[in-house]
Amino acid sequence: MAGPLFGIASHLLAHAGERLRVERRRAFGVPDAARPIVAAALAELEDGPVLWVVPTPAAAHAMEDEVALYVERVPVVRLPESERLPYELSGDDPASVERRDRALAVLGEGHRAIVIASWAALAEHCPGPETRSEPVRIRVGQRCSPPELAQRLEAAGYRIGPLAERPGEAARHGGVVDVFPVGGERPVRIEFFGDEVESIRAVDLATQRSVGRLEVAEFPPAGLATRSVQEAARELANRLAQAGPAAETILHELELIAEGGRSRYPGFFTALLSRSTALDFVPDSALVIVDDEREGYEALARTTEYFARVREERVRRGQLPPGLPDLLAGAEALRERLAAFARRADLLRFGTEELGVERLPVRPAPTFGGHVQRAVAEAARLARSGSRVVIASQQAVRLAELLEEERVPVALVRAVDDPSPGVVTATAAVASAGVVVGEDLWLFTDSELFGFRKQRRTVRRREAIRPELLADLEVGCYLVHAEHGIARFGGLVRRTIGGVEREYLELQYAEGDRLYVPTDQLDAVSRYIGPSDRPPTVTRLGTGEWAHTKRRVQRAVATMARDLLELYAKRQLAQGFAYPPDTPWQLEMEAAFPYVETPDQLAAIEDVKRDMESPRPMDRLICGDVGFGKTEVAIRAAFKAVMAGKQVAVLVPTTVLAEQHGRTFRERLAGFPVRIEVLSRFRSEAEQRAIVEATARGDVDILIGTHRILQKDVQFRDLGLLIVDEEQRFGVAQKEHLKKLRTEIDVLSLSATPIPRTLQMSLSGIRDMSTIMTPPEDRQPVRTYVTAWDDEIVREAIMRELQRGGQVYFVHNRVQSIGKVYERLRQLVPEARIAVGHGRMPEEKLERVMAEFAAGEHDVLLCTTIIESGLDIPNVNTIIIDQADKLGLAQLYQLRGRVGRSDRQAYAYLLYSPDRALSETAQRRLEAIFESQELGAGLQIALRDLEIRGAGNLLGTEQSGYIAAVGFELYSKLLAEAVEALRSAYAGAPAPPREQPPRPTVDLPLSAFVPESYVPDPHQRLAIYQRLARAETAADIAQLREEVRDRYGPLPEPVEHLLLLALVRVLAARAGVESVTADEEMVHVRVRGGVRPEQAARVKALGARCLLVGPNQVRIDLGLAGREWTTWLVRALRALAPEPRPSPVPA
């Protein structure tokens, strides 16, 4: 697919095509801004792969997306480097492994592409192309059994599990095998008929449904499935056999690999046991582009030196055996290898033609430093003189309007192909810098126009399989039955009653009581999620305690819903200030945002502006994950208010956060005449007095502060907008004050704790909310390690961050012992500048420490959880949390969110004491944070308690108690019912019925369940049961039938029966049927309220002797119906409740 600016590289080729042809080694003088354009142009001239070697991993990241803007027909691939610590036994990021395998395949197979690699990525050892095992090939009609294919895949390094979710994984379900090929985009499904391959189909990862047929499939080997690696493992194991305890773990893994097994740490052992590099995959005829060789050489030399130092230190400490091979090739060896390529292009910043350097007709574009009118005038002048002018900016539409006002022809396009002379071509692409090509094409980007470079690096996220909430159950977790209360989950149990076999959920209640819930009644069961880690009290069956608890919660939610509705009604009647539309300055300010806005962010901004421009007072909550861009929404709202002559108050919970917001607001609004002041305990009394007086006069436009700004002496001349950050952290008095303000001025609340979707739906129409769920494009998941305290790990983690110019948070949440930790860190990392910060320090000292750390004057901030909320320092990308087992999951999640706020890979280390056994709760909490490495995981199952905390924050502390009593799912349902009843009462409409009619009882003599032989994984069986219990239409069941057939193969009889019973239940509910039961002679379909005449007529019209219609029921004579009785049952139910006819469409 062509990049949006491919016409720029085409123009360079038109001007300098022959000069760009590389038949031997050549050097080009190229400014930084033009490097991706020159690389794209060089690649367009090639038929095979082009390797582009850049100095550092950061440069590789940046260039990956940058060059993709300029290529027309050439794919762009990056060879990633390992993110492991040197000689660290840890798992690999599957996405990174997949990208590396894909890049090596592109090079080895000679495909046309640009492969971008840093020196560090090229230096990493890997098995050479000649040693790789043969791929596993399979074709339709081939003789092969499912176990045989699974065995071949395992031998090729594939991991066999319940689902094939990632490259290198396979799953077998009876006669169906799913495989996710290494380097592939999606899984492949192979279905067998006996011992023959019947069909091969591509699979959509998100839905797990087949999306296309294939005749042949090929699965490249995964991980360590190579002969040379196995031989090297055997050889190294023999050498280390006498090395003692330091070699135990490594020896165990080596023996496993030598026998053809799969190591838990394939990335580490691949590098350890191989001597080839990615350069061995590059064809001799390929073009190699080397970007600043000297810088790359020096960067790799530093890295290899660091690896060697770490290895020596670990050997000295007895943590590694001596004699382990290097993980990376040396800088000199790599330089010599690169020099051996016949066709090589060097890109140099400096150099003259006298020195043999080819100067290309491209130079950096002039800049305008945010003076938009000057930029527009210059673009207009160039266009009028006949030049080709291209504008690549997020503000392309608005800039086009300004150019049209200058009477200049403008073309708004998705992609720049061949820009016309005398025309300004505008596109919304985001490039890092502009250039002038051949003196007749001018490319301007946000960097030149606004003085800000929009940072963008697309993170390619693979769609995940979203697990059903119940499907993720483990034995021992807590469930809530709507009628019987809270119980422990005892597992799935198969039982035979009256000759009929079914599968049940076993619920364990107090005093040994057990309840077996049929799988077709799963909609009455929900997972218990409470507001804290404390386990709930299990209900006693046969008592009135559960009914009493439910009534108490119903009364509480009704009262709260009434309060919310009354406040909402007052706001609807109140007359507020309607803000005018955006001004040109608003455009300039928003264009200067240095990142690409996410879709959620843009939607939230639109919501806020719409509220502000309406005459009623705004009361909107913006909630979302830590660092997902809520502050930018607030800044834009504040600027809009100031542009209309109004004052803005920003209320924050902590002094440190007030200072942070003060800096952020000042930086963002620096180019505009906006006065911003911070009122907090960090200011002297005289300074506070001066700020208060200036605010009263109207001289202060935006006042940021803690609850101090709510005190009586703070008066605004014309307050228009109040922004509240983390409102739940304020006291009762402050909240009452805010409640009063909500009916008078616009209020925008920000919350870093996500709000569950079910709660949003319950409150829809009475609380305005916008949710930001999408991470910024340049954010990567934080790599998380859970480990006992180890001096070497702590030192390595800090040193790795310092070596790449970053900073570190070290969290120790006990003020009493923070001094001892400081001394220990000083001994471990004497090179680091360490500062200490906590809430009990004198105010001025804490302010100074925080300001110095933000300015980069300290390397490590040793602190308490004072950083948990709001602090945003993008240069901090490692956080070490001491005694992590003593912190709650929500707290850990938010602390981890303090890092990873730039495009660098971030790391979190959760440490616990090595001499203390972890409690079960602490272990589960740490496992959950470790498993939730995907961005935005705060809104997924592993972090549901964070949402519940968000729910408690939104609804108040008292409601948290009620959530704990019945669990969050049931609480949300009761709240939704209360809101709906009250809303109907206010509207004068009849209240909806409190209770829905009970589900029809369906009791038929059919064994109905999902056999383990058909779907072995209990979680997947639960997901099927849950989907069936939730099905509301015959179409839902038909769709599920297709999906199950597609995923697991032909349906066995018990599954056919299961689907039939679900269909009977759905049709019976629509027909108003009370029960469907059977005895030895008849099936009885009893209709609630009796069979109506039109129903009786429709059943009789079926003309079947086996159907007998009475006043209260329809019966099916089993003797007359024979084996067709189920068919006649479905027909009778359809006749009792025919499908609703679509309304006629008017002509």
N, C-alpha and C positions, 0 to 999 in steps of 0.2 A: 504494500500500500504506500502510495506516494506521501511524503511529508508535506506539511502545509506551506513550506518555503522552498520546495525543490527547484523552482524557477531561478533562484539565486545561484545555485551551483551550476545549473544549465547555462546561465549567462556567463559565468566564469569560464566554462568549457568553450563557449562560443568565442571568447576573447583569447583564451590561452590553451586551447585543446592540445595542440602538438607539443607545446612546452611542458605539458603535464604528463606526457607519456614517459614511462620509466622502463628502460630496457636493461639498465645496470644501476649502480649506486649513484644517487643524485641528492643534492641538498636544495631545499627551497627556503627562502626568507619569508616568514609568514607571521603577521601580528596575531596575538592571542585570539582576538575576536573572530578572525577568519579561519582558524584551524579546523573547526568542524566542517566548514564549507569546502575547504581544500581537500579534506579527507573524503567527503562525499563525492566531490568531482573525480578524484583519483579512483574511487571504487566504481563509479559509473563506467569507467573505461575498461574494467576488468570483467572476465567471464567466470572466474573462480573466487575463492575466499581472499580477503585482504585482512592481514593482521595489523592492528594499530596499537603500538606499544606506548603507553603513557607512563609518566614517572610514578604516580602514587595511586592507591585505591580511591582516594577522594576524587582525583582527576578522572579516573575510569567511570565512576558514578556520574559525574557531571557531564562527561562527553557522551555517555550512552544515549541520553535523551536529546542532547544538543544536536548530534549528527543526524539523528532520526528526522529532524525537521527538514533537512536539506537533501535527503536521498529520494530518488524517484522509484527505482525498482529493486533496490538492494536492501535485504533485511539487515537489522542491526542486532548483534548479540554481544553480551558482556561475559567474559570469563571471570567469575567471582573468586576472591581469595578467601582462605579459611579465616573464620572469626575466632577460632579456638586460641586459648592461651598456649604459649610454647610448651610442648610435652605434656599437655593436659589431656587426661582421659575423660572425654565428654562426648556426648552425642552431637551429631551434625544437624544443622538446619536443613530439613528436607528440600525446601525451595532452593537453597543455595546449591545443594548437591545436584538437583535437577538442572539448574542453569549451567553448572560446570559440565555435566555430561552432554548437554545439548551443544555447548560451545565446542567441545572436543569432537563431537560427531560432525559438526559443520566443517571443522578444519580437516578432519581425517577423511571425510567422504568428498571433499572438494566442492561443497556447495557454494553458490554465489552469496556472499554476505560480508559485512564488516564485523570482525571479531575484535572487540576492544579489551585490552588486558593491561593491568599494571605489572611492573617488574616482579612484585611480590606474588601475584597470581601465576605468572609464567614460571617462577622459581620453584613452585610447590611440586614435589615429586608425585608421580602417578604411574600406573602401569602403561607401558608403551603400546602403540596400536598393534604391534605384531604379537603381543602376548594375550590379547583379549580373547575370551572364549567365543565360540560360535553363538550367534543368536538362536533363540528357540523359534522355529518357524512352524506355522500351523495353517492348514488350508481346508476349505469345505470339502467333505467327502473322505478326508484322511482317516485311516484306522488308528484310533488312539482312545484310551479311556480317560475319564476325569482324574482318577488317582495318578495315572501315568503322567498326564500333563502337569499336575500339581508338583509331582516329584521332579520333573525336568526343570520347572520354574524355580523350585527351591535350590536345585543344584546350580542354577544360573545366578543365584544370589537374591532371588525375590523372597520377600517376607510374606508368609501365608497367614492371613488373619480373617476377621469377620467381614471387613469391607476393604475394597481397593480404592483408597482415598487419595493416595499420593504415588508418584512414580516409584517403581521398585516394590509395589505391594500387589498381592493377588489374594483372591477369596474364592472358596469353593462352596457352592450350595447344591448338594445332590448332583444332578446332571448338568449344572451350569458352573462355569469357571469365569470369574472376572479378573482381568489383568490390567494394571496401569503400567504401560511400557516406560522404561527409563527414557527421558527425553521427549516423551509423548505429551500431547495436549489434553487427552481424555482417556478413560479406561476403555477396554475392549471386552465384549461378552462373548464367550464361546459356549454354545449349547450343543449337547451330545444326544444322540439317539442310540442307546446302548453304548457300543465301543466305536461309534463313528461320529465325526464332527458334522452336525446337521446344519448349523448356521454360525456365522461370525458377525457381530454387530458392534458399532461404535456406541458409546454410552454417554449421556449427559450427566456430568458429575453432580450437579445440584439436585436433579430430580431422580437420578439413578435409572432413567428410562432409556431404551434403545432409540437412536436417532438416525441410523443408516446402516445398510448391509455392506459387508466386505467379503471378498473371496479368499483373501490371504491375510495373515497377520504375522508380524515379526517382532520379537521381543528381545532387544539387546541385553547383554548381561548386566547385572546390577552389582555395584560395590566390588567385593574382593573375589569375584568368581573368575580368577585368572590363574593359569598354571604357574607363572613365574612368582606370583605373590605367595602361593601355597608353598613352593619350594623355598623361597626366602624365609618364610615363617618357620619352616622346619629347621633350617640352618641356624637362624637366630635363636630359636628355642634351645638347640643343642649348646650354643655358646653360653646362654644364660642359665643353664641348668644348675650351676653351682653358685649362682650370684646371691643366694640367701633371700631373706624376707622382702627386700626392696624389689625383687623381680617377680613376686608371686602373682600379682594381678596380670602383669604383662605376659608372663609365662602361660598362664591359664588361657588368655585370649589367643596367644600364638599357637598353642596346641590345637585350639578349636579351629583356627584358620587352616592350619596344616592338614587337618582332616576334612577340609571342604565345608566346615561349618561357617556360621555367620557371626561376626564379632559384634558386640554392642557398640563399638567405637570404630566403624569402618573407615571414616575419614582419616583418623589418626594413624591407623595401621597401613592404610594405602600409601600414605606419605612416608611412613617409616620403612616399608618393605620394598618400595619401588625406587628405581633410579632414573626413570625417564621423566620428561617434563612435557608441558603442552607444546613446546617447540618441535617435538618429535612427530606431532600430528600434522604440522604445516607442510604442504606440498613444496617441493624444491622450486617449482615455477611460480609460487604465490608471491604477490607483492607484500612487502613488510614496510609499514610506515613507523618510524621511530621518532617520538616526540621528545626533544630535549634529553639526549642520551646521558649527559653528565648528571643531571638531576635524578634520573631514574637509577643510575648506577649507585650514587651516594645513598639514596633512600634504601635500596636493597642491602647495601653493605651495613648500614645501621641496624636493619632488621635481623640479618644473619648473625651479627655480633651479639645482639640482644638474646637471640635463641641460644647461642652457644653459652652465654653467661648464665642463663636460667638453667640449662642442662647441668652445667658444672655445679651450681649451687644446690640443685636437687640431689645430685649424686652425693655431694658432701654431706647433705642432711640425711642420707639414707632413704630418700623417697624414690629414687630411680637407680636401676643397676648401671654400672659403668659400661661403656662400649656401645651405647645405642647410636645408630646411624643419624646423619643429618636429615632434617625434615625438608630443608630447602636447598636448592642448588646455589652456589656462591655467585656473587656479583660478577666476578671476573669470568667465570665459566659461561655465564649467561651472555655477557658482552661478546665473547668470542663466538658463541653460537649464533648470535644475531648478525655478527660481521660476516658469517659464512653464506648468508642468503645473497644470491646473485642480484635480485631485483629489490632494491631497498631505497626508500625515500626518507630523508631526514628533514624534519620540520624545525627550523631555527628562528629564534626571535630576531637575532642580529646576523649580520653577514653581508658582504658586498659581492658584486658580480666579479670583481678582481680576484676574490678568494674562491671563485667557483660556485658561488651561491646564486641560484636563480631567483630573482625578485619578481614576484607575481603581481599583476595589476589589481591589487586589493589593499585597502587601508582602513583603519578605524573611522567610523562616522563621527561628525562633530556632535557635541553634547549641548543641552539647553538648561540643565540643572533645575528642572521643574517649572521653567517659564513657558507655560503651554502656548500662550499667544505668540511668543517669539518663534517657537517650534513650528506652529501652524503657518506663520508668515513665511518662514524659510522653505517649508515644504511646498507652499503655493508658488514661491519664486522659482524654485527648481523645476516644478512641473511646467510653469509658463515658459521656461527657457528650453523646453523639449526633453528634459531628463525623465528617466523612469524613476518614480518614487514609490517605495513600498513601506507601509507602516504596519508593524507587527505588535499589537498591543491588546490587552484585555479591554481597553477603552476604545476599541476601533470604531464602534458605532457612533459614540459621542464625538470623537475626533473627526469622523467623516462629516457630521453635521456642521462642525466649526469650519471645515474646509469648504463645504458647499456655500456657507455664508460669505467666503472669500471668492465665490464664483469660479471654483476650480473643479474640473471633472473628477469624480471619485468613483472607484469600483470597489464595492464590498464583496469579498470572495472567501470561500472556505480554504482554497489552496491557491498559491501564487504560481501560475504556470509561466506565461510569457508576458510580463508587465509591459503595458503600452507606453510609448513616449508621450509626455505631456499630460499624463493621467496619474493621480495618486491611487495606488492599489492598497486597500486596507484589509487586514485579516486579524482574527483574534488569537493568533499563535503567540506563544510565550518563548522568546529567545533571549539569550543572556546579553548580547551586545550587537550593535549595528555595524555595517561596513559600507564602503563605497567600492563598487566593482567597475573597473574600466572607465572611471570618471563619468559614466552615463547612467549608472544604476545606484540609487541611494537607499539603503535599508536602515530605518530608524526603529528602535525598540523602546520599551518602557525605560530602559537604562538611560538612553539619551534624552527622551522626552520629559521624564519625571524625576530623573536623578536617582531612581530606585531600580534595582534589578529584581524582577519577580523570580523567586527561587522555585524551581519546579523539578521534581524528579519523580516520574510516575512509578509508583510501586505496583507491580502487576500482581494483583491478588487473585488467587484461584478461588472460585466459588466453593464454599464449604457445604458439606451435608449438614443441614440443620437438624439436630436430634429432637425428637418429641420429648416433652418434659418428663412424662412418665417412663419413656423408653430408657432413660438414663438411670433408672432406679438401681440401687444396690441393696442386697439383703441387709436389714438392720436400720435402714433410713426410715424417717417418719412420714406417714401418709394421713390424710384427712378424708374420712367418709362423711358425706354431707348429712347423713341421717344418724350415724353411729359414733362419730367423733374421731379422736386422734389415736393412731395405732402404729406399731412397728411393722415394717414389711418383712414377711417371712419367706418370700420367694414365690415363684410360679409352681403350682402343684397340680398334677394330673389326677383326677378322681373319677371313678365309675359309680354312678348312682342309678339304680333301676335299669342296668344294662346299657346306659348311655354314658359315653366317656367325654369329659370336658376338661378344660384347663381353667384354674382359678387363681386369683391372687389371695395368698394367705395373709390376713391381717391379725396381728397379735395384740390383744388388749390387756388391760390390767388383770391381775389375779389369774393369769393363765388362760383366759378366755380367747377363743379364736373365731374369726369370721372368715368364711370363704366367699369371695366376691366373684361371680361369674364374669368372664372376660367381656361379655356383651354389656356389662353394666359399669364399665370403666369410667364413664362420664360422671359417675357419682363420686369418683375418687380423685383427689389432687395431691400433689406433693406438699408436705408441710414446709413452709418457709416462714420463719419468724424473724423478729427484728434484732435478735442477738444470737450469740453462739450457744446460749443455754438450751439444753434439750427440753422439749415440752413435756407436760404431764400427760401420761397415757390415760385415756378415758376408761371408766368402768362400764362394761355393758350391763344392760338391765336396770340402770338407775336413771333418774331424771336429770343428772348433772349436765349432760351435753345439751339437752333441750333448753335448760336454764341459761347456760353459757351463750347459746345462740340468741335467745331473747334479749339478753343483756347487751350484746353487741349490736343487735338490730336497733335497740333504743338509742344507743350512743351514735350510730352512724346517721340516724334520722335527725338527731339534734344538730350534728355537725353539718349535714347537708342543708338544713334550714338556715343556719348562720351564713354559709357560703352563698346560698341563693339570695338571701336578703342583701348581702354586701354587693352581689352582682347586680341586683335590681336597682339599688341606689346609684351605682355607677352608670347604669343605662340611662337614668333620669338626669344625672348631673350634667351641667354644661361645662365642658372643658375648653381648652385652646386648640384650634385646628391649625396645625403648622402648614406653611406653604410648601409647594413642591421643591425638589432639590435645586440648589443654586450652582453656578459654574464652579465656585470654590469647593462645593461638596464633591463634584466630579474630580477635581484635582487632588483633594485629600484622599479620596477612595482609591484613585489610580496609584497613589504613592504607597499603598499597602504592599510590602515586599514579597508577598506570597500569592499563589493562585487560590482564590476562594473555593471552598468545597461547595457542592450543590446544597447541602444542608445549611451551610453558613449563609449563602445567598438567599435561601428561602426564609431564614430567620430574619435577615436584614429587611426583606420585603415585608414580612409580617409586622415588624416594628414600625417601619415607615408608614405602612397603611394605618396602623393604630394611631400614630402621631398626627397624621393628616385628617383623621376623623374628629368630630367635635366632642366625642365622649372621652373621659379620662382613660388612658391606657393603664392596664394592669396585666403585664405579660411576664411569664416565667420562661427564661431560656435555660434549658438544662442539657447537659451533655458531659462527655468524658473529660478528664483532666487534659488541658492543653489543646482542645479541639477548636478553639477560636471564638469563645464567647466574649472575651474582652474586646476584640475588634468590632463585634456587633454593638457593644456598649459605646465604644469611641465614636462610631458613626452616628449613633442616636444622639450622643452628647453634642457633637459638632452641628448636627441639624438643628438642635434646640438653640445653640448659641447663635447660629446664623439668623434665627428668627428673633433675636434680641432677648432670649430667655436665659436664666441662670440654671446651672445643673449642680446637683449634690450627688456625690458618689460615696456611699456608705459601705465600709468594709469592717470585718471583724477584728483584725489585728493591725498593730502599728507597722509591722514589717510589710504587710500587704499594702497598707496605705502608701508607704514609700515606693514600693514596686509600681503600683498603679500611677503614682505621681510621675515616676520616670517614664513609664510607657506612654501616658497621655502626652507628656511634654515632647517626647521624641516624635510621636506621630503627628502632633499639631504644631511642630516647631516653625513651619513656614507661614503660619497664619497669625493674625492679631488676636490671639486668644490667651487670656490670663488664667493660669492654672495654679492653685495653691493647695498645699497639704496641711491640714489641721490635725495634729496628733500630739501625743505626749513627748515626741522628739523635738518639738518647738518650745523655745523659752516662753515665759508668760508675756513678755513684751511683744514677741513675734506673734503669738496667738492673738493678743489684743489688736494688733495692727491688721491681721488677716480678717478678724471678725468685723472691724470697722469698715474695711474695704468691701467686704461682702455686703454689708448693710447699704453702702452707697451704690452698689451695683458694679463696682470696679472689678470684682472677681467674677469670671465667667463660669469656671468649673471649680468647685470646692470638694476636695477629696479628704476623707477622714474616718476615724472610728466613731463610736457612739457620741463622741465629743460634739459632732456637728448637729446632734439632736437636742443639745442643751438649750435652755431658754435664752441665753445671751446671744446665740447665733441667729441672726435675722437676715433674711434675703430680701432684696428689693423687688425681685420678680422671678421667683422660683418656678420653673416650668417642668423640670424632669428630675426625678430621684432614681438613681441606679443603686440597687442593693445587692451586694455580693455575699453569698452564703448567709441568707437571712436567718436560717435555723440556728445560727451560732449566737444570735442576740438574745437578750433577756426578755422577760414578760413585759416590762414597762416599755422597752423600746418597740416591741412588737405591737403593743396597743397604740403607740404613737404613729407607727407606720400604717396601721389599719385605718386611722382617722385620715391620714394623708391620701390614702388610696381613692377616696371619693372626691378629692380636690385637684390633684395634679397627676401627671403621667408618671407611672412607676414601672421600672424595668428591673426584674429580679434575675440574678444569675445563680445557678446551682451546679456544682461540679459532681454531685452525686446524681446518676441517671435516675429518671422516674420510670417505673415499669409501664409498659404500653397498656396493660389492663387497667391501671389506675388512671392513665390519661383518658381512656375511653369512658371510664366511670364518671369522670369529672368534665367530660366534653360539654361545652355550652355554658359552664359556670366558672371555668378557670381557663384563661387563654395561655396556651403553652406552645413553645417551639422547641423541638429536640434536634440537637446536632450530634448525629451518630457517625458521620463519616470522618475518618482521620484526615489531617492535612496530607497532601500528596507526597510530601517529602519525609513523612514520618515512617519509621520502620518499627516493627515489634521489638520490645526490649528483651534481649536474651537474659534469661533468669536462671540463676544457680542457687540451689538449696544445699547447704553443706555445713558441717561442724566447723567452728572457728579453727583456722589453720594459719599460723603466722606467714607461711610462704604464699598461701592463696591471697591473703590480705595485701601483702607487699606487691605481688605480681599484678593484682587488679589495679592498685593505685599507680604503679609504675607504667603499666600499659597505657593508662589514660594520660598520664603526664607526658609520655613519649610522643603522643599525637597532639600535644598542645592543649589538652582539655583539663577539666577540674572535676573534683570528686566530692560528693556528700557522704559523710560517715555518720550514720544515725545511731546514737546511744541514748535511750530514753530515760536514764536515771541521772539526775543532776548531781546526786551525792557521789557517784563513782565516775563522773565524766573526766575528772582530773587524772585518775589512774589510767583511763583509756588514752588520754592525751600523751602521757609519758610513754605508754607502750607503743603508740603509733610513731612517736619521735624516734624511738630506738629502731623500729622496723623500717621506717622510711625517712632516714635523716635528710635525704635530698629534698623532701617536700616541705613547703611552707604551710603550716597547719594553723588554722584559727578556730576558736571555740565560740559557739553562740547558743544561748538558751534563754528562756523567758524570765529567769530570776536575776539576770545581769542588770546593772544600772542601764537606764534607757539609752543614754548617749553612747555608752560603750557598745551596746547591741547594734544601734543604728550604724556606728562607725564600722563594725565588723562586717555587717551585711553589705554596706556600700562598698567596702574594700574588696570583698569577695566577688561582688557583681562586677567590679572593675578589673578583676583578674589579678589582684595583688596577693591573693592566697591561692594555694593549690587544692587544699583540702579544708572543707568546713565540717568540723566535728560538732554535731548539734543534737538537740532533742527533736521531737516531732513538730517543732515550731515551723519547719519548712513544709508540713503536710498540705497546707492549703495556699494555693495562689502563687508562690514564688516561681519565677520563670527566668532562668538563666540558661540560654541555649548551649553555652559552652560546657555545661556540666552534663556529662554523659555516662558517668558511673556512679551508682549509689550502693553503699554497703550498709546493711541494716543489721546491727548487733542485737542479739536476743530477739530475733524476729518471731520466735514462737510465742512471745508474750504480747504480741500486738494482734488486733482483730484483722480479719480479711479485708474489710473495707479500708482500714487504715493502711495496711500493706499495699493495697492496690493504688491508693492515692499517693503514697510515698514513692512507689515505683514510677508513677506518672510525672514525677519531678524531672526525670531524665528522658532522653529520647525525643527532645523537642527541636531537633534539627535533622539534617539528612544523614547524620553519622549514626553508625550502629551503636546502640546504648546497652549497658550491662547493669544488672541488678544482682547483688549477692545477698542472700538471706542466710544469716549465720545463726546457729544455735550452739549452746555450750556443749563441748565434746563429752563432758563427764556427767551429763544429765539426760535421763531418758525422756523422750518427748511424750506428752499425753496424746491420746488418740485424737482429740479435737485439734490440738496444735499441728499434729502430723497431717490431718486432713486439710487444714487451712493452708499449710505450706505447699502441699501437693496441688491444691486448687490454683494457687497463684503461679505455680510452676507450669501447670498445664495450660493456663490461659494466656499464652504468649501472643496470641493474635491481637491486633489492635482493636479497640472497642469491645474487648471481651467483657467489660463491665456490664454489658447488656446481655450476657449469655449465662447459661446455667451455673457455671463454676463460680460466678460472682453475683448470684441473685441476692445474697444478703446485703450487698452494696445498694442494690435497688430498694430493698426493703428499708434500709436506713434512709434512702432518699424519700420513700413514702412517708416514713415517720417524720422526717424533717418538714415535708410539705404539709402534713396533716396535724402535726403537734405531738408532744410527748405522750399525752393521755391516750391518743389513738394507737400508739405503739403497743400499749398494753392489750388493747382489743385485738390488734393484729396477732399478737403472741397467743391469745386465747383460742382463736379458731384457724390460724394460718392465713397467709396473705391471699391465696386464691379465693377462698370462701369469703374473706373480708371484702375483697373487691366486688364480688358478686352481690353481697348484701348492700354495699354502698351504692352500686349502680341501680339496684331496685329502689332504694330510698330516694335517690335523686330523681328517678323517673316518676315515682309516685308523687313527690312534691311538685315537680314541674307540671304534671297533669293537674294537680290541685290549683296551682297558681293560674293555669290557663283556663280553668273552669271545665276541663274535660274529665270524663270518668277515669278514675284511677285504674291502672292496669291490674289484672288479678295478681294477688300476692303469690299464689302457687300456680304453676303450670299444671295442666292435667297430668296425672301420673303416666309414666311410660307403660305401654301395653305389656302384659306378661306374655312371654312366648315360651311355651314348654312343650317341645316336640321330641319324639323318640329318635333323635339323630345324634350320633357322635360327632362333635364339632370342635376342632382344635387345630393348631398348627404343629404338625409332628416335628420333633427335634431332628429327625433324619432329613426333613425338607428344609427347615431353617434352623441350623444348630445354635445360633447365637441368641440367648434369651432376650437381649435388648431389642434385637430386630423383631422377635416374636411379639414382644410387648408393644412395639411401635405399630405393628399390623393390628393388634387387638384394639389399641387406642384409636387408630384411624377408623376402624369399623364402628366402635362405640359412638364416635362423634359424627358419623355419616348421617346426613339429614335427608338425602334424596336417593332415588334409585340410580341416578347418574353418578353420584359419589361412589356408590358400591361398584358400578360397572367400571369406573375409572380405576378403582383399587384392584379389581380383578385383573385388568389388563397389566397393571404395574407388577403385581405379584407373579403373574404368569411370565412376564418379561424378565424379571430379576431372578426367579428361582426355578423356572421350568414348569412343565405340565402340573396342574393342580391335583394333588391326591384327594381322595374322597372326603376325609375329614375337613379339608379346607373348602371344598365345594359346599359342604353342609354349613360351614361357618358363614360363608358369604350368603347362602340361602336364608339362614336365620336372621342375618342383618337386614336383608331385603324384606323379609316378612315383617320385622319390627318397624321399618321405615314406612311400608305401605299401610300397616295396621294403625300407626300413629296418625297418618294423614286421613284415614277413613273413620277415625273416632272409635276404633276397636278397643275394648277393654282387655281382652285376653284371647290368646290362640293356644288351645291345649288339645291333647289327644288322649283317648282311651283305646281299648283294644279294637273297637269297631268304628269309631268316628273321630274326626277332627272337628273341634268346636270353635267357631269364631264368634265371640260374644261382643255385641255392639253396644257401646255406652248410650243409654237413652232409648234403645230399641232400634230395629231396622225400619228405616223410613220407606214409604211406598216406592219412591223413585229408585232407591238402592235395590229393593227386592226385584223391581222390574229389570234392572240392568243385569243382576245375577242370573235371573231366569232366562234372559235373552241369550245367555251363553249356551243354553240347550243341552246341558249335561245331566244325565240321570243321576250321577253321583252327588250333585249339589242339591241340598235340601234347605229351603228358606223358611224360617219361622219368624215369630214376632220379635224375638230378642237376639236371635243368632242365625248364622249360616253354618250348616254342617256338611262335612264331606264324608260320604260312605266309603270307608277304606276298602271294603270288599268289591264294590263296583269300580272304584277308581284304580285299584291295583297299584302298580309301580308308578303310575302317573299322578299319584295324589299330591305331590309337591307342586306339579305344574298347575293342577286345578286350584290349589290353594292360592298361588300367586295370581291366577286369573280372577278368582273370586274377590281377592283384596283389591285388585285394580278396578274391578267393576264397582265395588263399594265406594271407592274414591277415585273417579276418573281424573286423568291429567288435566290441569286447567288449560283451557284453550287460549291462545294468544288473542289479544284485542285486535279487531279489524283495523287495518291501516286506512285512513281516509284518502280518497282519490285526490 
